[in-house]
Amino acid sequence: MSSYLLSIDQGTTSSRAILFDRDLRPVATSQQELAQSFPADGWVEHDPSSIWESVLFICRDVLRKGNVRAGDLAGVGITNQRESTLVWDRATGEPIYPVIVWQDRRTVQQCESLNAAGHAEDVQARTGLLIDPYFSATKLAWILDEVPGARERAERGELAFGTIDTFLIWRLTGGRQHLTDATNASRTLLFNIHTQAWDERLLELFDIPAALLPEVTSGSATCWHRPSRSSRASA
């Protein structure tokens, strides 16, 4: 019987996991620190492979400490550093650029230009947010414009964008699911909080191809069911 819940908290300076029993009592915990890089003034980046490897480590560590098998898990939940931005190849799952962390300020000039052009009020009405480098939209546009060939590949549907939750779901499901929830989507400057959907006007304003974007679902939704042993054996 699946009796345990695994909680993953992928943060800015570390990744953490807690294993709970069916009565929501903590069984085991694990944490691994993450290094940040600062390649230029105001720039903050993470290595995507380090994030993924840290999440694998903490998950395996709590299962080992709790003497629990992966098959004993009833579910896995994820919380994460929200605005940090990543783009990867849909075919290989490999990122095309490091994670641009929420603290990064490299797109200040782009944001100032958009504000000066009078877009602030409309963007805030749609998203509840200010036009600021803190959020994902201008980080994503920067990657598309600065990584050679990225914009053309994005328009052809070859690339995927996500905040860290989306990247982890993609990896944990073997590329089967490209998903986020509304709370993460609402921190991108691309999500209309009234319609609860990606906003075409905002995509046009920030010059973001819709083909990049994940499906938005509820934070409590089930994104994937692990096949049972019998179904895997008969496949």
Secondary structure, DSSP 4 states (H G I P E B T S, - for coil): ---EEEEEEE-SSEEEEEEE-TT--EEEEEEEE---B--STT--EE-HHHHHHHHHHHHHHHHHHHT--GGGEEEEEEEE-SS-BEEEETTT--BSS-EE-TT--TTHHHHHHHHHTT-HHHHHHHHS--S-TTSHHHHHHHHHHHSTTHHHHHHTT-EEEE-HHHHHHHHHTTT---EEEHHHHTTTT-EETTTTEE-HHHHHHHT--GGGPPEEE-TTS----PPPHHHHHH-
